[in-house]
Amino acid sequence: MTMPKNIHPPFRELIRDQLVGLPGIRIRPRRRVHGLYYGGSCFGIMDEYRLYLRTDDTSRKDYESHGMAHYDRFLDASFKA
């Protein structure tokens, strides 16, 4: 697997190790980031040393109240399975 250049291998391995107990989770390289997938849906991305999780109108306010930023490229069609 070719790793996007801005993803640091130790960070990718840390996230992979945290998700190892969840069956069906896949990490796939996509352009300059890695996508986290469950089934046919992308639920998060890794970019550099950051992990972004998909939110909806209900959960977005909780993330923002903790100072978490959004990822603009998350709406890109390349993140669909």
N, C-alpha and C positions, 0 to 999 in steps of 0.2 A: 504494500500500500504506500503510495506516495503521500507524504505529509505536507500540507500547505506550510510554506516557510515561516509564517508568523505564529504557528502553534508550537509552543515549547514542549518537547517530548515529556519532561517530568510532569508538567501540568496535565497533559492528555492522559498519562498513566494514572495519575492521582484520581481523576474523574472516572476513568474506566474501573479502577479498583473500588471506588465508592458504589458503582452501579452493578458490580459483578453478581450480587445476590438477586437481582431483578431479572427474571427470565424474559427473553424477547427484546431486550434493549440492544440496539446497535449504534456504533459510532462510525460515521462515514465521512470521508473528506469531500468537501464541496467548495470549489473555487479556492478562496483564501481562508476558509474556516472549516470546522468539523461540525456536522449535524448530529444530533442525538435523536434517534428514532425509536418509536415503539409501534409495532405493526407498520402501517403505511403512513404514519404521521410523524412529522418532525416536532418535537416538543422542546428543543433547546439547541443552542449552538455554543461552540467554544471559539473564542477569538483572542489570540495572544494568551494572557493569563486571566481571562474573564470567561465566566459561564453565564449565559443568558437563557432564561426559561420563558417559554411562551405563556402569556397571560390572556385573560379575557376581561371584559368590563367589570366583573366582580372582583377578581384578584389583583388587577392592575393598581388599584388605590393602595392596597396593602404594600405592594412592592415599592411604589413611589413614596409612601410615608416613611419607609426605611432608607430613603436616599438612593435606591437602586435605579440605574439608568436603563433606558430602552435601547434597542438595537434597530436602527433604521432599515438595514438591509434584510430584516427578518421577513418582510413581505415579498421578497424576491421569489419568483416562481421556481428558482433552482432548488429551493428547500423543500419542495414537494417530493414525495417518494417516487 
